[in-house]
């Protein structure tokens, strides 16, 4: 059983939760830009949380199916596509995305999941290294993807599912890990005005235009780990927000890190969007993540 891509859209890739456990060997994680929407879509159609699905960026695909399936779309919203509810597709009923309404990335879960080969424990596509997913690349018209056997029987009702995880205009951050490499007022500068996502941004990271962040000494450091959500600052003073396809290590000082609960909101940003950074406390970061996880677990256990 397969899903056939009649139109791929701007950037559509296969993603599960990512390629964890190999970062020490230089293998990036990849995975979804918005993990909350990824988990919700899978939960709605009864898939396992790590099932591979399609991440759709800005413009949607047209998909044909060779058998009857249930589909759920979470995250960004598009005309002609029900949001956060299971609906039927079949050979006579393809899935056709209309214009985008809000958000940047949608997650298309198909009952049974996408059954592409597992590479180093994951089906996630990492575009810079051409690893995983479907031939290590974005989908194109004419591609045919194998589907796993659907479990069937139980689908989460719409009433139990939230919409986009958080207002995407503000991202909460924790200082560091190299806060000492910046001027004393650098965190105030970071919070002083909005930043705009540049057109050069991609799944590796967002290049941001806005207030420049002054260093103390050189911008370069001995390379260290780069968690998703790290805000690294090269010598230009303009920050880069690292995202799902980031490298495993980096040599620029990092002034702050977006809290885990707000990374899904960051994943919904598109070029031209504006965001503000707000420093929060570790206690607030933990509380936000706990509330988010409680919501997801309630849906997954429904």
C-alpha positions as CSV (number, residue, x, y, z in Angstrom):
1,X,0.0,0.0,0.0
2,X,1.4,3.4,-1.0
3,X,0.8,7.1,-1.0
4,X,1.6,8.8,-4.3
5,X,2.8,12.4,-4.5
6,X,1.1,14.2,-7.3
7,X,2.4,17.6,-6.2
8,X,5.0,17.9,-3.5
9,X,4.6,21.5,-2.4
10,X,7.5,23.8,-1.5
11,X,9.2,21.4,1.0
12,X,7.7,18.2,2.1
13,X,9.8,15.6,4.0
14,X,9.4,12.4,5.9
15,X,10.0,12.9,9.6
16,X,9.7,10.8,12.8
17,X,10.9,12.1,16.2
18,X,14.5,12.1,15.1
19,X,17.8,10.3,15.0
20,X,18.8,10.3,18.7
21,X,21.9,8.6,20.2
22,X,24.5,9.3,17.5
23,X,25.3,13.0,18.2
24,X,28.6,12.1,19.8
25,X,29.6,10.6,16.4
26,X,28.6,13.8,14.5
27,X,25.2,12.5,13.3
28,X,22.5,15.2,13.5
29,X,19.1,14.5,15.0
30,X,16.7,16.0,12.4
31,X,13.1,15.2,13.1
32,X,10.1,17.6,13.3
33,X,10.5,21.3,13.6
34,X,7.3,21.2,15.8
35,X,7.3,18.1,17.9
36,X,3.9,18.9,19.5
37,X,2.1,19.0,16.2
38,X,3.9,15.8,15.1
39,X,2.8,13.9,18.2
40,X,-0.8,15.2,18.0
41,X,-1.2,14.2,14.4
42,X,0.0,10.7,15.1
43,X,-2.1,10.4,18.2
44,X,-5.3,11.4,16.4
45,X,-5.0,8.5,13.9
46,X,-3.9,6.0,16.4
47,X,-0.2,5.8,15.3
48,X,2.7,5.3,17.7
49,X,4.3,8.6,18.8
50,X,7.4,7.9,16.7
51,X,5.6,7.0,13.5
52,X,7.0,8.6,10.4
53,X,4.7,11.2,8.8
54,X,5.0,14.1,6.4
55,X,6.2,17.6,7.4
56,X,4.8,20.2,5.0
57,X,6.3,23.7,4.8
58,X,4.3,26.7,3.6
59,X,2.6,25.1,0.6
60,X,0.9,21.7,0.7
61,X,1.0,18.6,-1.4
62,X,-1.5,16.7,-3.4
63,X,-1.6,13.0,-2.3
64,X,-3.3,9.9,-3.8
65,X,-3.8,6.6,-1.9
66,X,-4.1,3.1,-3.1
67,X,-6.3,1.9,-0.2
68,X,-8.5,3.4,2.5
69,X,-6.7,5.3,5.3
70,X,-7.4,7.7,8.0
71,X,-5.4,11.0,8.0
72,X,-4.9,13.8,10.5
73,X,-3.2,17.2,9.9
74,X,-1.9,19.2,12.8
75,X,0.2,22.4,13.1
76,X,-0.2,24.9,10.2
77,X,-3.7,25.2,8.8
78,X,-4.7,25.1,5.2
79,X,-7.9,25.6,3.2
80,X,-9.7,22.4,2.2
81,X,-7.9,20.3,4.9
82,X,-9.6,19.6,8.3
83,X,-7.5,20.5,11.2
84,X,-6.7,18.2,14.1
85,X,-9.4,15.6,13.4
86,X,-9.2,12.2,11.7
87,X,-10.7,12.0,8.3
88,X,-10.9,9.3,5.6
89,X,-8.9,9.2,2.3
90,X,-9.2,6.6,-0.4
91,X,-8.3,5.9,-4.0
92,X,-11.4,8.0,-4.9
93,X,-10.7,10.7,-2.2
94,X,-7.2,12.2,-2.5
95,X,-5.8,14.8,-0.1
96,X,-5.4,18.2,-1.7
97,X,-4.1,21.2,0.2
98,X,-5.5,24.6,-0.4
99,X,-3.8,27.9,0.4
100,X,-2.1,28.3,3.8
101,X,-4.1,30.1,6.5
102,X,-1.7,30.2,9.5
103,X,1.5,28.7,10.8
104,X,4.4,27.5,8.6
105,X,4.5,23.7,9.0
106,X,1.8,21.1,9.0
107,X,2.2,17.4,10.0
108,X,0.3,14.8,7.9
109,X,-0.1,11.6,9.8
110,X,-1.5,8.6,7.8
111,X,-2.8,5.6,9.7
112,X,-0.1,2.9,9.7
113,X,2.7,5.5,9.2
114,X,5.1,5.9,6.4
115,X,7.3,2.8,6.1
116,X,10.5,4.0,4.5
117,X,13.8,2.3,5.6
118,X,15.2,2.9,9.1
119,X,18.6,4.6,9.0
120,X,20.6,4.6,12.3
121,X,17.4,4.0,14.2
122,X,15.2,6.6,12.5
123,X,13.2,7.4,9.4
124,X,13.7,11.1,9.7
125,X,15.0,13.1,6.7
126,X,18.2,15.1,7.3
127,X,18.5,17.3,4.2
128,X,22.1,18.6,4.5
129,X,23.5,15.0,4.7
130,X,20.9,13.4,2.4
131,X,20.2,10.8,5.1
132,X,17.0,9.0,5.9
133,X,13.4,9.7,4.8
134,X,12.7,9.1,1.2
135,X,16.1,8.9,-0.6
136,X,17.4,11.5,1.8
137,X,15.6,14.3,0.1
138,X,12.5,16.4,-0.1
139,X,9.6,14.8,-1.9
140,X,8.9,15.6,-5.5
141,X,6.0,14.8,-7.9
142,X,5.8,11.2,-8.8
143,X,7.3,9.8,-5.6
144,X,5.5,6.7,-4.1
145,X,5.9,6.1,-0.4
146,X,5.1,2.7,1.2
147,X,2.7,2.7,4.1
148,X,2.6,0.4,7.2
149,X,-0.5,-1.6,8.2
150,X,-3.0,0.6,10.0
151,X,-4.0,-0.4,13.5
152,X,-7.6,0.9,13.0
153,X,-10.4,1.1,15.4
154,X,-9.7,4.2,17.6
155,X,-9.3,7.9,16.7
156,X,-9.0,10.8,19.0
157,X,-12.0,13.2,18.8
158,X,-11.4,16.8,17.9
159,X,-12.6,18.1,21.3
160,X,-9.5,16.5,23.0
161,X,-6.9,18.3,20.8
162,X,-5.5,21.8,21.1
163,X,-4.6,24.0,18.1
164,X,-1.2,25.5,17.4
165,X,0.8,25.0,20.6
166,X,1.5,28.7,21.5
167,X,1.3,32.2,20.1
168,X,4.4,32.3,17.9
169,X,5.2,35.9,18.4
170,X,7.1,35.4,21.7
171,X,9.7,32.8,22.6
172,X,10.9,32.3,26.2
173,X,14.6,31.7,26.7
174,X,17.1,30.8,29.4
175,X,20.4,32.5,29.5
176,X,23.5,30.7,28.3
177,X,25.4,28.5,28.0
178,X,28.0,31.2,27.1
179,X,26.4,34.2,28.6
180,X,29.8,35.4,29.9
181,X,31.0,35.8,26.3
182,X,28.7,38.8,25.8
183,X,28.5,42.4,27.1
184,X,26.7,43.0,30.4
185,X,23.6,44.4,28.7
186,X,23.4,41.8,25.9
187,X,20.3,40.0,27.4
188,X,18.6,43.4,27.6
189,X,19.4,44.0,24.0
190,X,18.1,40.6,23.0
191,X,14.7,41.5,24.6
192,X,14.6,45.1,23.5
193,X,13.0,44.8,20.1
194,X,11.6,42.1,17.7
195,X,13.8,40.1,15.3
196,X,12.7,39.2,11.8
197,X,13.3,35.7,10.3
198,X,15.5,36.1,7.1
199,X,14.8,34.5,3.8
200,X,18.0,32.5,4.1
201,X,16.5,30.5,7.0
202,X,15.9,26.8,6.7
203,X,15.6,23.7,8.9
204,X,19.2,24.0,10.1
205,X,18.4,27.4,11.6
206,X,16.8,30.8,11.4
207,X,19.0,33.8,10.6
208,X,17.5,36.8,12.5
209,X,17.7,40.5,11.7
210,X,17.3,42.9,14.6
211,X,19.3,44.4,17.5
212,X,23.0,43.3,17.3
213,X,24.3,41.5,20.3
214,X,27.8,42.7,21.5
215,X,30.4,40.2,22.4
216,X,33.2,40.5,25.0
217,X,36.3,39.5,23.0
218,X,35.9,37.0,20.1
219,X,32.7,35.4,18.9
220,X,34.4,32.1,18.3
221,X,34.6,29.4,21.0
222,X,35.9,25.9,21.2
223,X,33.1,23.9,19.5
224,X,30.6,22.4,21.8
225,X,27.1,20.8,21.7
226,X,24.3,22.7,19.9
227,X,20.9,21.9,21.4
228,X,17.8,22.7,19.4
229,X,16.7,26.2,20.3
230,X,20.3,27.5,20.9
231,X,20.8,31.2,19.9
232,X,24.3,31.4,18.6
233,X,25.8,34.7,17.7
234,X,28.6,35.1,15.1
235,X,30.9,38.1,14.9
236,X,28.2,40.1,13.0
237,X,26.2,40.2,16.2
238,X,23.1,39.0,14.4
239,X,21.8,35.8,16.1
240,X,21.0,32.4,14.5
241,X,18.3,30.3,16.1
242,X,19.3,26.6,15.6
243,X,16.6,24.2,14.6
244,X,16.0,20.5,13.7
245,X,18.7,20.0,11.0
246,X,21.4,21.8,13.0
247,X,24.9,20.4,13.2
248,X,25.9,18.5,16.3
249,X,28.5,21.0,17.5
250,X,29.2,24.7,16.8
251,X,31.9,27.2,17.4
252,X,29.9,30.4,18.0
253,X,29.1,31.6,21.5
254,X,25.4,31.1,22.5
255,X,23.8,33.8,24.5
256,X,20.5,31.9,25.3
257,X,18.4,28.9,24.5
258,X,14.7,28.7,23.7
259,X,12.9,26.7,26.4
260,X,11.7,23.2,25.3
261,X,8.0,24.1,25.6
262,X,8.4,27.0,23.1
263,X,10.5,25.2,20.4
264,X,7.3,23.9,18.7
265,X,6.2,27.6,18.4
266,X,9.6,28.4,16.9
267,X,9.0,25.6,14.4
268,X,6.0,27.4,13.1
269,X,7.9,30.5,12.0
270,X,8.3,31.5,8.4
271,X,10.6,33.9,6.6
272,X,9.4,37.4,7.3
273,X,7.8,36.6,10.6
274,X,8.8,38.7,13.7
275,X,9.5,37.3,17.1
276,X,10.5,38.6,20.5
277,X,12.7,36.9,23.1
278,X,11.8,37.0,26.8
279,X,14.0,35.7,29.5
280,X,12.2,33.4,32.0
281,X,13.2,31.4,35.1
282,X,14.1,27.7,35.1
283,X,11.0,27.1,37.2
284,X,8.8,28.7,34.6
285,X,10.5,26.6,31.9
286,X,9.9,23.4,33.7
287,X,6.3,24.3,34.5
288,X,5.6,25.1,30.9
289,X,7.1,21.8,29.7
290,X,5.1,19.8,32.3
291,X,1.9,21.5,31.2
292,X,2.6,20.8,27.6
293,X,3.5,17.1,28.3
294,X,0.4,16.6,30.4
295,X,-1.7,17.8,27.4
296,X,0.0,15.5,25.0
297,X,-0.2,12.5,27.3
298,X,-3.9,13.1,27.8
299,X,-4.4,13.0,24.1
300,X,-2.2,10.0,23.5
301,X,-4.0,8.0,26.2
302,X,-7.5,8.9,25.0
